[in-house]
Each structure stands twice: as C-alpha cells, then as structure tokens.
Amino acid sequence: MESKHPIKLNLQDVNGLQILHLVVILDLKKAFQCLMLNRQYLVIDSQDDNGWSPLHYAVFYGRKEMVYLLLQNGASKNKLNKNNKVPKDLSQDNQITKILDQ
C-alpha cells in the first residue's frame, strides 16, 4: 500500500545499510514486496559504506529468490563494491551465477 506520507526509506545506519539491505540480508520477502510498492522512494542499487548493494548481499548470502526479485526490479549486475567486485564475484552458488549470467 502506497503511503500519503512516506517514511524515508533511504535512511542509513552507521555502516551505511538501508532498509532494503536489511530486508535482503534477513530474507524478508513480504517486506521486500511492501518496499517495492513504494519503490519510487528507494534506490535499488544503494551502496553501504563498503560499496555493497542489496544485490551484493543477496548473492553473498545465497538468497536466490531475492537475487531474482532485485534483478526483476532493476538492480544492476555490474555495480562495483569498494573491492572492485560485482555481485557475481561473490557467488558460491551455481544457480545464482546462472541467474546473473542471463
């Protein structure tokens, strides 16, 4: 449900993590769907202090469905973190690697 008075969805904690990063890390699919209803207030490729986007975290933690959902909602496969790694470089799962290769 879209809010008439949206909260600031891009607020960061001391490590630069935003709510979308946390939703992905914790694998909260329902919360992800709610955030996507208000996606105009989000930056899908927002980066934390280490340059990790939500897609970097989804790949690193092996969250296949989150990887798919992020890509479906416009996340970039080519975003570099501060170590010059794209999300695919963090993959240890063949299925996730295949998703990223599409």
The first five atom37 places (N, CA, C, CB, O) and aatype in JSON, in Angstrom:
{
  "aatype": [12, 6, 15, 11, 8, 14, 9, 11, 10, 2, 10, 5, 3, 19, 2, 7, 10, 5, 9, 10, 8, 10, 19, 19, 9, 10, 3, 10, 11, 11, 0, 13, 5, 4, 10, 12, 10, 2, 1, 5, 18, 10, 19, 9, 3, 15, 5, 3, 3, 2, 7, 17, 15, 14, 10, 8, 18, 0, 19, 13, 18, 7, 1, 11, 6, 12, 19, 18, 10, 10, 10, 5, 2, 7, 0, 15, 11, 2, 11, 10, 2, 11, 2, 2, 11, 19, 14, 11, 3, 10, 15, 5, 3, 2, 5, 9, 16, 11, 9, 10, 3, 5],
  "atom_mask": [
    [1, 1, 1, 1, 1],
    [1, 1, 1, 1, 1],
    [1, 1, 1, 1, 1],
    [1, 1, 1, 1, 1],
    [1, 1, 1, 1, 1],
    [1, 1, 1, 1, 1],
    [1, 1, 1, 1, 1],
    [1, 1, 1, 1, 1],
    [1, 1, 1, 1, 1],
    [1, 1, 1, 1, 1],
    [1, 1, 1, 1, 1],
    [1, 1, 1, 1, 1],
    [1, 1, 1, 1, 1],
    [1, 1, 1, 1, 1],
    [1, 1, 1, 1, 1],
    [1, 1, 1, 0, 1],
    [1, 1, 1, 1, 1],
    [1, 1, 1, 1, 1],
    [1, 1, 1, 1, 1],
    [1, 1, 1, 1, 1],
    [1, 1, 1, 1, 1],
    [1, 1, 1, 1, 1],
    [1, 1, 1, 1, 1],
    [1, 1, 1, 1, 1],
    [1, 1, 1, 1, 1],
    [1, 1, 1, 1, 1],
    [1, 1, 1, 1, 1],
    [1, 1, 1, 1, 1],
    [1, 1, 1, 1, 1],
    [1, 1, 1, 1, 1],
    [1, 1, 1, 1, 1],
    [1, 1, 1, 1, 1],
    [1, 1, 1, 1, 1],
    [1, 1, 1, 1, 1],
    [1, 1, 1, 1, 1],
    [1, 1, 1, 1, 1],
    [1, 1, 1, 1, 1],
    [1, 1, 1, 1, 1],
    [1, 1, 1, 1, 1],
    [1, 1, 1, 1, 1],
    [1, 1, 1, 1, 1],
    [1, 1, 1, 1, 1],
    [1, 1, 1, 1, 1],
    [1, 1, 1, 1, 1],
    [1, 1, 1, 1, 1],
    [1, 1, 1, 1, 1],
    [1, 1, 1, 1, 1],
    [1, 1, 1, 1, 1],
    [1, 1, 1, 1, 1],
    [1, 1, 1, 1, 1],
    [1, 1, 1, 0, 1],
    [1, 1, 1, 1, 1],
    [1, 1, 1, 1, 1],
    [1, 1, 1, 1, 1],
    [1, 1, 1, 1, 1],
    [1, 1, 1, 1, 1],
    [1, 1, 1, 1, 1],
    [1, 1, 1, 1, 1],
    [1, 1, 1, 1, 1],
    [1, 1, 1, 1, 1],
    [1, 1, 1, 1, 1],
    [1, 1, 1, 0, 1],
    [1, 1, 1, 1, 1],
    [1, 1, 1, 1, 1],
    [1, 1, 1, 1, 1],
    [1, 1, 1, 1, 1],
    [1, 1, 1, 1, 1],
    [1, 1, 1, 1, 1],
    [1, 1, 1, 1, 1],
    [1, 1, 1, 1, 1],
    [1, 1, 1, 1, 1],
    [1, 1, 1, 1, 1],
    [1, 1, 1, 1, 1],
    [1, 1, 1, 0, 1],
    [1, 1, 1, 1, 1],
    [1, 1, 1, 1, 1],
    [1, 1, 1, 1, 1],
    [1, 1, 1, 1, 1],
    [1, 1, 1, 1, 1],
    [1, 1, 1, 1, 1],
    [1, 1, 1, 1, 1],
    [1, 1, 1, 1, 1],
    [1, 1, 1, 1, 1],
    [1, 1, 1, 1, 1],
    [1, 1, 1, 1, 1],
    [1, 1, 1, 1, 1],
    [1, 1, 1, 1, 1],
    [1, 1, 1, 1, 1],
    [1, 1, 1, 1, 1],
    [1, 1, 1, 1, 1],
    [1, 1, 1, 1, 1],
    [1, 1, 1, 1, 1],
    [1, 1, 1, 1, 1],
    [1, 1, 1, 1, 1],
    [1, 1, 1, 1, 1],
    [1, 1, 1, 1, 1],
    [1, 1, 1, 1, 1],
    [1, 1, 1, 1, 1],
    [1, 1, 1, 1, 1],
    [1, 1, 1, 1, 1],
    [1, 1, 1, 1, 1],
    [1, 1, 1, 1, 1]
  ],
  "atom_positions": [
    [[0.84, -1.17, 0.0], [0.0, 0.0, 0.0], [0.89, 1.24, 0.0], [-0.96, 0.0, 1.22], [1.8, 1.36, 0.82]],
    [[0.62, 2.13, -0.91], [1.4, 3.36, -1.01], [0.92, 4.35, 0.05], [1.28, 3.98, -2.43], [-0.28, 4.54, 0.25]],
    [[1.86, 4.97, 0.71], [1.57, 5.9, 1.79], [1.44, 7.32, 1.26], [2.65, 5.83, 2.87], [2.16, 7.72, 0.35]],
    [[0.51, 8.1, 1.85], [0.4, 9.52, 1.51], [1.55, 10.3, 2.13], [-0.95, 10.09, 1.98], [1.95, 11.35, 1.63]],
    [[2.08, 9.78, 3.22], [3.18, 10.41, 3.94], [4.28, 9.37, 4.11], [2.71, 10.98, 5.32], [4.43, 8.79, 5.18]],
    [[5.05, 9.14, 3.03], [6.03, 8.05, 3.08], [7.14, 8.29, 4.09], [6.63, 7.85, 1.72], [7.57, 9.42, 4.32]],
    [[7.58, 7.2, 4.68], [8.74, 7.29, 5.55], [9.98, 7.4, 4.67], [8.83, 6.06, 6.52], [9.92, 7.12, 3.47]],
    [[11.06, 7.79, 5.25], [12.31, 7.92, 4.5], [12.96, 6.54, 4.41], [13.28, 8.95, 5.16], [13.6, 6.08, 5.36]],
    [[12.78, 5.9, 3.29], [13.25, 4.54, 3.11], [14.74, 4.46, 2.81], [12.48, 3.87, 2.02], [15.3, 3.36, 2.76]],
    [[15.38, 5.59, 2.6], [16.81, 5.58, 2.28], [17.68, 6.01, 3.45], [17.07, 6.49, 1.11], [18.86, 6.31, 3.27]],
    [[17.12, 6.04, 4.66], [17.93, 6.35, 5.83], [18.97, 5.26, 6.02], [17.05, 6.49, 7.1], [18.72, 4.1, 5.72]],
    [[20.15, 5.64, 6.51], [21.24, 4.68, 6.68], [21.62, 4.55, 8.15], [22.45, 5.1, 5.86], [21.5, 5.49, 8.93]],
    [[22.1, 3.33, 8.5], [22.66, 3.15, 9.84], [24.13, 3.57, 9.81], [22.5, 1.66, 10.32], [24.59, 4.12, 8.8]],
    [[24.86, 3.33, 10.88], [26.26, 3.79, 10.96], [27.17, 3.1, 9.95], [26.79, 3.55, 12.36], [28.27, 3.58, 9.68]],
    [[26.73, 1.98, 9.38], [27.51, 1.25, 8.37], [27.03, 1.52, 6.95], [27.47, -0.23, 8.64], [27.51, 0.92, 6.0]],
    [[26.07, 2.43, 6.83], [25.53, 2.76, 5.52], [24.45, 1.82, 5.03], [0.0, 0.0, 0.0], [23.99, 1.93, 3.89]],
    [[24.02, 0.89, 5.88], [22.96, -0.03, 5.49], [21.61, 0.68, 5.51], [22.92, -1.26, 6.43], [21.3, 1.44, 6.42]],
    [[20.83, 0.41, 4.48], [19.47, 0.94, 4.4], [18.49, -0.2, 4.61], [19.23, 1.65, 3.03], [18.88, -1.37, 4.66]],
    [[17.22, 0.14, 4.72], [16.21, -0.88, 4.99], [16.21, -1.97, 3.92], [14.84, -0.23, 5.08], [16.0, -3.14, 4.24]],
    [[16.44, -1.62, 2.67], [16.45, -2.63, 1.62], [17.59, -3.62, 1.81], [16.56, -1.96, 0.24], [17.41, -4.82, 1.59]],
    [[18.76, -3.14, 2.23], [19.88, -4.05, 2.53], [19.44, -5.05, 3.61], [21.13, -3.25, 3.01], [19.66, -6.26, 3.47]],
    [[18.84, -4.55, 4.67], [18.46, -5.41, 5.8], [17.38, -6.42, 5.42], [17.98, -4.57, 6.96], [17.43, -7.57, 5.84]],
    [[16.42, -5.99, 4.63], [15.36, -6.89, 4.17], [15.96, -8.03, 3.35], [14.31, -6.11, 3.32], [15.54, -9.18, 3.48]],
    [[16.94, -7.71, 2.52], [17.61, -8.74, 1.71], [18.45, -9.66, 2.59], [18.5, -8.08, 0.62], [18.36, -10.89, 2.45]],
    [[19.24, -9.1, 3.48], [20.09, -9.9, 4.36], [19.26, -10.88, 5.18], [20.91, -8.99, 5.29], [19.63, -12.04, 5.34]],
    [[18.12, -10.4, 5.7], [17.26, -11.23, 6.54], [16.28, -12.08, 5.74], [16.49, -10.36, 7.5], [15.52, -12.86, 6.32]],
    [[16.29, -11.94, 4.41], [15.45, -12.73, 3.5], [13.96, -12.55, 3.81], [15.82, -14.21, 3.61], [13.2, -13.52, 3.89]],
    [[13.55, -11.3, 3.97], [12.16, -10.96, 4.3], [11.4, -10.63, 3.01], [12.11, -9.76, 5.29], [11.28, -9.47, 2.63]],
    [[10.89, -11.66, 2.37], [10.26, -11.49, 1.05], [9.0, -10.63, 1.1], [9.92, -12.85, 0.47], [8.78, -9.81, 0.2]],
    [[8.18, -10.8, 2.12], [6.96, -9.98, 2.23], [7.32, -8.51, 2.41], [6.07, -10.46, 3.42], [6.71, -7.63, 1.82]],
    [[8.32, -8.25, 3.24], [8.77, -6.87, 3.44], [9.33, -6.3, 2.14], [9.83, -6.8, 4.56], [9.12, -5.13, 1.83]],
    [[10.04, -7.13, 1.37], [10.56, -6.7, 0.08], [9.41, -6.28, -0.83], [11.39, -7.82, -0.59], [9.48, -5.23, -1.48]],
    [[8.36, -7.09, -0.87], [7.2, -6.77, -1.71], [6.58, -5.45, -1.28], [6.16, -7.89, -1.64], [6.19, -4.64, -2.13]],
    [[6.48, -5.21, 0.02], [5.94, -3.93, 0.52], [6.83, -2.76, 0.1], [5.8, -3.97, 2.05], [6.33, -1.71, -0.3]],
    [[8.13, -2.94, 0.2], [9.04, -1.88, -0.21], [8.9, -1.57, -1.7], [10.49, -2.26, 0.1], [8.97, -0.41, -2.1]],
    [[8.69, -2.59, -2.5], [8.57, -2.38, -3.94], [7.29, -1.61, -4.29], [8.59, -3.72, -4.68], [7.22, -0.99, -5.35]],
    [[6.3, -1.66, -3.42], [5.1, -0.85, -3.64], [5.41, 0.64, -3.5], [3.99, -1.25, -2.65], [4.68, 1.49, -4.03]],
    [[6.48, 0.94, -2.8], [6.91, 2.33, -2.59], [8.3, 2.55, -3.19], [6.92, 2.69, -1.09], [9.09, 3.34, -2.67]],
    [[8.6, 1.86, -4.28], [9.95, 1.87, -4.83], [10.41, 3.24, -5.32], [10.03, 0.91, -5.96], [11.61, 3.47, -5.46]],
    [[9.47, 4.15, -5.57], [9.89, 5.49, -6.0], [10.66, 6.21, -4.9], [8.67, 6.32, -6.42], [11.32, 7.21, -5.16]],
    [[10.58, 5.7, -3.67], [11.3, 6.29, -2.54], [12.58, 5.52, -2.21], [10.4, 6.34, -1.31], [13.26, 5.82, -1.23]],
    [[12.91, 4.52, -3.03], [14.08, 3.68, -2.81], [15.11, 3.87, -3.92], [13.67, 2.2, -2.72], [14.78, 4.27, -5.03]],
    [[16.33, 3.57, -3.6], [17.38, 3.45, -4.6], [17.76, 1.97, -4.59], [18.64, 4.41, -4.3], [18.43, 1.51, -3.67]],
    [[17.35, 1.24, -5.62], [17.51, -0.22, -5.64], [18.98, -0.63, -5.59], [16.86, -0.79, -6.9], [19.3, -1.71, -5.1]],
    [[19.87, 0.22, -6.08], [21.31, -0.08, -6.08], [22.07, 0.72, -5.03], [21.89, 0.21, -7.45], [23.27, 0.94, -5.17]],
    [[21.39, 1.14, -3.97], [22.06, 1.9, -2.92], [23.23, 1.09, -2.37], [21.08, 2.28, -1.79], [23.15, -0.13, -2.26]],
    [[24.31, 1.77, -2.04], [25.5, 1.1, -1.55], [25.8, 1.49, -0.12], [26.7, 1.41, -2.45], [25.63, 2.65, 0.28]],
    [[26.26, 0.51, 0.66], [26.65, 0.79, 2.04], [28.08, 1.34, 2.06], [26.54, -0.49, 2.92], [28.64, 1.65, 1.01]],
    [[28.66, 1.46, 3.23], [29.99, 2.05, 3.35], [31.08, 1.23, 2.65], [30.35, 2.21, 4.81], [32.15, 1.76, 2.34]],
    [[30.82, -0.05, 2.41], [31.77, -0.91, 1.7], [31.45, -1.03, 0.22], [31.79, -2.29, 2.33], [32.09, -1.78, -0.52]],
    [[30.43, -0.28, -0.21], [30.04, -0.3, -1.61], [29.15, -1.46, -1.98], [0.0, 0.0, 0.0], [28.9, -1.71, -3.17]],
    [[28.66, -2.19, -0.98], [27.78, -3.34, -1.26], [26.36, -2.87, -1.49], [27.83, -4.35, -0.1], [25.78, -2.13, -0.69]],
    [[25.8, -3.3, -2.61], [24.39, -3.04, -2.91], [23.56, -4.18, -2.33], [24.15, -2.91, -4.47], [24.12, -5.19, -1.91]],
    [[22.23, -4.03, -2.29], [21.4, -5.15, -1.86], [21.67, -6.42, -2.67], [19.93, -4.78, -1.97], [21.6, -7.53, -2.13]],
    [[21.98, -6.27, -3.96], [22.26, -7.45, -4.78], [23.56, -8.13, -4.34], [22.35, -7.07, -6.27], [23.64, -9.36, -4.35]],
    [[24.58, -7.37, -3.96], [25.8, -7.98, -3.43], [25.45, -8.87, -2.23], [26.83, -6.88, -3.01], [25.91, -10.0, -2.14]],
    [[24.63, -8.35, -1.32], [24.25, -9.13, -0.13], [23.43, -10.35, -0.49], [23.47, -8.26, 0.85], [23.65, -11.43, 0.06]],
    [[22.48, -10.2, -1.4], [21.65, -11.34, -1.8], [22.51, -12.46, -2.38], [20.59, -10.9, -2.84], [22.31, -13.63, -2.06]],
    [[23.47, -12.1, -3.21], [24.36, -13.09, -3.81], [25.25, -13.72, -2.73], [25.23, -12.45, -4.92], [25.38, -14.94, -2.67]],
    [[25.85, -12.89, -1.9], [26.77, -13.37, -0.86], [26.08, -14.36, 0.08], [27.32, -12.2, -0.07], [26.67, -15.38, 0.44]],
    [[24.85, -14.06, 0.48], [24.12, -14.92, 1.42], [23.33, -16.03, 0.72], [23.17, -14.08, 2.24], [22.63, -16.79, 1.39]],
    [[23.44, -16.13, -0.58], [22.78, -17.22, -1.3], [21.27, -17.11, -1.35], [0.0, 0.0, 0.0], [20.57, -18.12, -1.36]],
    [[20.76, -15.89, -1.37], [19.31, -15.64, -1.39], [18.82, -15.64, -2.85], [18.96, -14.29, -0.69], [18.64, -14.58, -3.44]],
    [[18.61, -16.82, -3.4], [18.26, -16.95, -4.83], [17.03, -16.14, -5.2], [18.02, -18.4, -5.18], [17.05, -15.4, -6.19]],
    [[15.97, -16.27, -4.41], [14.74, -15.55, -4.75], [14.95, -14.04, -4.67], [13.6, -15.97, -3.82], [14.43, -13.3, -5.5]],
    [[15.72, -13.59, -3.69], [16.0, -12.16, -3.57], [16.82, -11.67, -4.76], [16.74, -11.86, -2.25], [16.6, -10.57, -5.27]],
    [[17.78, -12.48, -5.2], [18.56, -12.12, -6.39], [17.62, -11.9, -7.56], [19.62, -13.22, -6.73], [17.7, -10.89, -8.26]],
    [[16.73, -12.86, -7.77], [15.77, -12.77, -8.87], [14.89, -11.53, -8.72], [14.9, -14.04, -8.92], [14.69, -10.79, -9.68]],
    [[14.35, -11.31, -7.52], [13.45, -10.17, -7.29], [14.17, -8.84, -7.5], [12.86, -10.23, -5.88], [13.62, -7.91, -8.09]],
    [[15.39, -8.74, -7.02], [16.15, -7.5, -7.2], [16.4, -7.22, -8.68], [17.49, -7.58, -6.45], [16.23, -6.1, -9.14]],
    [[16.81, -8.25, -9.41], [17.05, -8.07, -10.84], [15.77, -7.71, -11.57], [17.66, -9.34, -11.45], [15.77, -6.86, -12.47]],
    [[14.68, -8.35, -11.19], [13.38, -8.08, -11.8], [12.96, -6.63, -11.55], [12.31, -9.04, -11.24], [12.22, -6.04, -12.35]],
    [[13.43, -6.05, -10.45], [13.07, -4.68, -10.1], [14.16, -3.67, -10.46], [12.77, -4.6, -8.62], [14.16, -2.54, -9.95]],
    [[15.08, -4.07, -11.33], [16.02, -3.11, -11.89], [17.4, -3.03, -11.26], [0.0, 0.0, 0.0], [18.16, -2.12, -11.6]],
    [[17.75, -3.94, -10.36], [19.08, -3.9, -9.76], [20.15, -4.16, -10.83], [19.2, -4.94, -8.62], [19.95, -4.94, -11.75]],
    [[21.27, -3.49, -10.68], [22.38, -3.63, -11.63], [23.28, -4.8, -11.25], [23.2, -2.33, -11.69], [23.68, -4.94, -10.09]],
    [[23.58, -5.64, -12.24], [24.52, -6.75, -12.05], [25.96, -6.26, -12.06], [24.32, -7.82, -13.14], [26.87, -7.0, -11.67]],
    [[26.18, -5.04, -12.5], [27.54, -4.54, -12.74], [28.03, -3.52, -11.73], [27.6, -3.95, -14.1], [29.07, -2.9, -11.94]],
    [[27.3, -3.34, -10.65], [27.69, -2.36, -9.63], [28.93, -2.87, -8.89], [26.52, -2.1, -8.62], [28.92, -3.98, -8.36]],
    [[29.99, -2.08, -8.87], [31.22, -2.46, -8.18], [31.19, -2.04, -6.72], [32.43, -1.84, -8.88], [30.72, -0.95, -6.39]],
    [[31.69, -2.91, -5.83], [31.86, -2.51, -4.44], [33.25, -1.89, -4.29], [31.67, -3.72, -3.47], [33.96, -1.73, -5.29]],
    [[33.64, -1.55, -3.08], [34.94, -0.88, -2.88], [36.13, -1.78, -3.17], [35.03, -0.35, -1.47], [37.26, -1.3, -3.29]],
    [[35.89, -3.09, -3.27], [36.96, -4.03, -3.64], [36.91, -4.37, -5.13], [36.85, -5.31, -2.8], [37.51, -5.35, -5.58]],
    [[36.17, -3.55, -5.88], [36.01, -3.75, -7.33], [35.4, -5.1, -7.68], [37.34, -3.61, -8.02], [35.77, -5.71, -8.68]],
    [[34.47, -5.55, -6.85], [33.75, -6.81, -7.1], [32.31, -6.5, -7.49], [33.8, -7.72, -5.84], [31.63, -5.72, -6.84]],
    [[31.87, -7.15, -8.57], [30.45, -7.11, -8.91], [29.78, -8.23, -8.13], [30.21, -7.26, -10.48], [30.46, -9.13, -7.65]],
    [[28.46, -8.2, -7.98], [27.79, -9.25, -7.21], [28.17, -10.67, -7.62], [26.3, -9.09, -7.34], [28.37, -11.53, -6.76]],
    [[28.29, -10.93, -8.9], [28.62, -12.28, -9.38], [29.94, -12.78, -8.79], [28.71, -12.3, -10.91], [30.1, -13.98, -8.56]],
    [[30.88, -11.87, -8.55], [32.17, -12.26, -7.97], [32.03, -12.87, -6.58], [33.09, -11.07, -7.92], [32.93, -13.56, -6.11]],
    [[30.91, -12.61, -5.92], [30.68, -13.1, -4.56], [29.91, -14.4, -4.52], [29.94, -12.05, -3.75], [29.7, -14.98, -3.45]],
    [[29.48, -14.87, -5.68], [28.6, -16.05, -5.74], [29.36, -17.34, -5.46], [27.95, -16.13, -7.11], [30.46, -17.57, -5.97]],
    [[28.75, -18.17, -4.62], [29.25, -19.52, -4.36], [28.17, -20.54, -4.72], [29.67, -19.67, -2.88], [28.25, -21.7, -4.33]],
    [[27.17, -20.09, -5.46], [26.03, -20.92, -5.81], [25.87, -20.91, -7.33], [24.72, -20.42, -5.1], [25.69, -19.85, -7.93]],
    [[25.94, -22.08, -7.93], [25.86, -22.18, -9.4], [24.55, -21.64, -9.95], [26.03, -23.61, -9.83], [24.53, -21.03, -11.02]],
    [[23.44, -21.85, -9.23], [22.15, -21.35, -9.71], [22.13, -19.83, -9.72], [21.01, -21.89, -8.83], [21.61, -19.22, -10.65]],
    [[22.68, -19.22, -8.69], [22.74, -17.76, -8.64], [23.64, -17.23, -9.75], [23.25, -17.27, -7.25], [23.32, -16.24, -10.4]],
    [[24.76, -17.89, -9.97], [25.66, -17.48, -11.05], [24.94, -17.54, -12.39], [26.92, -18.38, -11.08], [25.1, -16.64, -13.22]],
    [[24.15, -18.58, -12.62], [23.39, -18.7, -13.86], [22.37, -17.58, -13.99], [22.69, -20.06, -13.94], [22.18, -17.02, -15.08]],
    [[21.7, -17.24, -12.89], [20.73, -16.13, -12.91], [21.45, -14.84, -13.31], [20.04, -15.97, -11.52], [20.93, -14.07, -14.13]],
    [[22.62, -14.6, -12.75], [23.37, -13.38, -13.04], [23.94, -13.36, -14.45], [24.49, -13.22, -12.03], [24.19, -12.29, -15.0]],
    [[24.14, -14.53, -15.04], [24.66, -14.62, -16.4], [23.6, -14.37, -17.46], [25.28, -15.97, -16.62], [23.93, -14.15, -18.63]],
    [[22.34, -14.41, -17.1], [21.26, -14.23, -18.07], [21.19, -12.81, -18.57], [19.91, -14.62, -17.47], [20.34, -12.48, -19.4]]
  ]
}
